[in-house]
Amino acid sequence: METAKRIVEWSEFLSFFSRQNTGRATRLGVFSSQNGIVIDNWIEDGLPLTNIGIESRGDHNLLHIKVGSLVHDVDMPLKLQLHMSLSGEEDGIDVLGADGRTTVLRFEAGTN
């Protein structure tokens, strides 16, 4: 039951976060580790944030990040980490998935 409550809280936060940042240019990447080496795979650069949301199907949760017409899913998200600075540079959110990979969403400087 506690997990279901947290998913509702995440959903409300992500809805607010999306409304506040819709249209901002983004960078989206996925970081993983293999044999002690960090691998960064940047998926896009410059697309506007459209929406971030989470859905729950029983015990299975799926977080969606939509930038432009691209949708990136994080299966079974475990942790959200918000990044904010006074300058607005490097603002964004990190999402840790159950597979150990971290999806990184950052906003381009000067797009707030």
C-alpha positions as CSV (number, residue, x, y, z in Angstrom):
1,M,0.0,0.0,0.0
2,E,2.9,2.4,0.8
3,T,4.2,2.0,-2.8
4,A,0.8,2.9,-4.3
5,K,0.7,6.0,-2.1
6,R,4.2,7.0,-3.3
7,I,3.2,6.5,-7.0
8,V,0.3,8.9,-6.5
9,E,2.7,11.4,-4.9
10,W,5.2,11.0,-7.8
11,S,2.3,11.4,-10.3
12,E,1.3,14.7,-8.7
13,F,4.8,16.0,-8.6
14,L,5.6,15.0,-12.2
15,S,2.4,16.6,-13.4
16,F,3.4,19.9,-11.6
17,F,7.0,19.6,-12.9
18,S,5.7,19.0,-16.5
19,R,3.4,22.1,-16.3
20,Q,6.2,24.3,-15.0
21,N,8.7,23.2,-17.7
22,T,6.6,22.3,-20.8
23,G,8.3,23.7,-23.9
24,R,11.8,24.0,-22.4
25,A,14.5,22.6,-24.6
26,T,16.0,19.4,-23.2
27,R,18.8,16.9,-23.3
28,L,17.9,13.3,-22.6
29,G,20.3,10.5,-21.8
30,V,20.7,7.1,-20.2
31,F,23.7,6.3,-17.9
32,S,24.7,2.8,-17.1
33,S,27.7,1.0,-15.6
34,Q,29.5,-1.9,-17.2
35,N,32.6,-3.5,-15.6
36,G,33.1,-0.3,-13.5
37,I,32.9,2.0,-16.6
38,V,30.1,4.5,-16.8
39,I,28.5,4.5,-20.2
40,D,26.4,7.6,-21.3
41,N,24.0,7.3,-24.2
42,W,22.5,10.7,-25.1
43,I,19.2,10.2,-26.9
44,E,18.4,13.7,-27.9
45,D,19.4,17.3,-27.6
46,G,17.1,20.3,-28.0
47,L,13.6,18.8,-28.2
48,P,11.0,20.6,-26.1
49,L,9.6,18.9,-23.0
50,T,6.0,17.8,-23.7
51,N,5.2,15.7,-20.6
52,I,6.4,13.4,-17.8
53,G,4.1,11.0,-16.2
54,I,3.9,7.7,-14.4
55,E,1.4,4.9,-14.7
56,S,0.8,1.9,-12.4
57,R,-0.5,-1.5,-13.5
58,G,-0.8,-3.5,-10.4
59,D,2.8,-4.0,-9.1
60,H,4.3,-2.7,-12.4
61,N,5.1,1.0,-12.8
62,L,6.2,2.8,-15.9
63,L,7.5,6.4,-16.1
64,H,7.1,8.2,-19.4
65,I,9.2,11.2,-20.6
66,K,7.9,12.8,-23.7
67,V,10.2,15.4,-25.5
68,G,8.9,16.6,-28.9
69,S,7.4,13.5,-30.4
70,L,9.9,11.1,-28.7
71,V,8.7,9.0,-25.8
72,H,11.3,7.4,-23.4
73,D,10.0,4.9,-20.9
74,V,11.7,4.0,-17.6
75,D,10.5,0.6,-16.5
76,M,10.0,0.2,-12.7
77,P,11.4,3.5,-11.5
78,L,12.9,3.3,-8.0
79,K,14.1,6.9,-7.4
80,L,13.5,10.4,-8.6
81,Q,16.1,13.1,-8.1
82,L,15.4,16.8,-8.8
83,H,18.2,19.1,-9.9
84,M,17.7,22.9,-9.5
85,S,20.1,25.8,-9.5
86,L,19.8,29.6,-9.1
87,S,21.2,30.0,-12.6
88,G,18.8,27.4,-14.2
89,E,21.8,25.6,-15.8
90,E,21.7,21.9,-15.4
91,D,18.1,21.9,-14.0
92,G,16.3,18.7,-14.5
93,I,15.5,15.3,-13.1
94,D,17.2,11.9,-12.8
95,V,15.2,8.6,-12.7
96,L,16.8,5.4,-11.5
97,G,15.2,2.3,-13.0
98,A,15.1,-1.2,-11.5
99,D,17.7,-2.3,-14.2
100,G,20.3,0.0,-12.6
101,R,20.3,2.6,-15.4
102,T,19.7,6.3,-14.7
103,T,17.7,8.4,-17.2
104,V,18.9,12.0,-17.1
105,L,16.7,14.8,-18.3
106,R,18.4,18.3,-18.3
107,F,17.1,21.6,-19.6
108,E,19.2,23.7,-21.9
109,A,20.5,26.9,-20.4
110,G,18.3,29.9,-21.0
111,T,15.1,28.0,-21.7
112,N,13.2,28.7,-18.5
